[in-house]
Amino acid sequence: MTKRALITGVTGQDGSYLAELLLTKGYEVHGLARRTSSVNTSRVAHLVEDTHAPDCRFFLHRGDLSDGGRLLSLLQQVRPDEVYNLAAESYVGASFEEPEHAGEAAGVGAVRLLEALRMSGVGARFYQAGSSEMYGAEPPPQSEDTPLRPRSPYGAAKAYAHWLTTTYRESYGMHAVNGILFNHESPRRGEVFVTRKVTRAVARIQAGLDDFVYLGNLDAVRDWGYAPEYVEGMWRMLQADEPEDLVLATGERATVRDFVAAAFDHAGLDWEKHVRFDERYLRPVEVDALVGDASRAEQRIGWKPEVRFAELVRIMVDADIEALKHEGRHWIDRPQLPAWQD
Ligand code: GDD
């Protein structure tokens, strides 16, 4: 029998890769996307095209996590076997400016979905997109046994959703898990995140369209993996016999400066000539170092990332150089984001 999945946040980087993965596995995929007056479905447009075809297995539904009634009716309509909650405002920097919104979307939104799932009686397995940002001030390496000490409104909201997911699992016997994912990137990464901001700037500087990119803290340490591999991990987590929270990470540490240097170097450029400091990109408090230990995921679900830091940098820089060539004026007319959007 065809399995059905519901993905919230389907228009994001992870949502689009997960939808593709599940379609290749034969699933019928239903995605929840926010209603906006301008088009926000570019990452899944190639999947939507065939909606009216008799063999179509990808369906977009309008709605968001602010409306519990909508979530309940959608669950009753779709009757999914698996629910992946990937919806949130995922840019940590923005959560300091709009902390209530961060709590609404990443925290309370998850609980609305859990409660709608419980009330619907549908009995689907539930995946909650947790984040290494929840570890905050705890030093690396971080694993499933590391206490959560968030340092941003976003991290605190994710921690709330993490504990509520655990509570629903323990209270109602739901097959509900938290995936604690370290940073994962790709050419589909949003332009405000540091990796994509840098690789996009490298492409533009190489093409002579810009001279500089403005960044904040270059000393932060992160563990950057490749997003398509991480969505495979999400799926594997829901196939396990017993629900269990797991860390997904590469275990490889690199600073923002390392990423910048590698990206410029790959394009034959000297980063020190093109990177400028702008204090607007500093956060009120920084999460200094996130480096994950994913050995439990390897042991329990056989998940092990193949793409390492150097290859990830190459994939992203090459993709942005290619995109710039092909998108022509569209790209040229869209310079780097103004600071208030970044
Ligand atoms: N975005 C951004 N822009 N970050 C900068 C900049 C800049 O101009 N300059 C320096 N940084 C530093 C940030 O201060 C942070 O330490 C690091 O680069 C990474 O920032 P982001 O790429 O914005 O990612 P993040 O680590 O804060 O959060 C990401 O990873 C989490 C998992 O740990 C996001 O994807 C979260 O949604 C995710 O949960």
Boltz pocket constraint, residues with backbone or C-beta under 6 A from the ligand:
constraints:
  - pocket:
      binder: B
      contacts: [[A, 89], [A, 90], [A, 91], [A, 92], [A, 93], [A, 130], [A, 131], [A, 132], [A, 133], [A, 181], [A, 182], [A, 183], [A, 184], [A, 192], [A, 193], [A, 194], [A, 195], [A, 197], [A, 214], [A, 215], [A, 216], [A, 217], [A, 218], [A, 220], [A, 221], [A, 222], [A, 256], [A, 281], [A, 282], [A, 283], [A, 286], [A, 287], [A, 290], [A, 342]]
      max_distance: 6.0
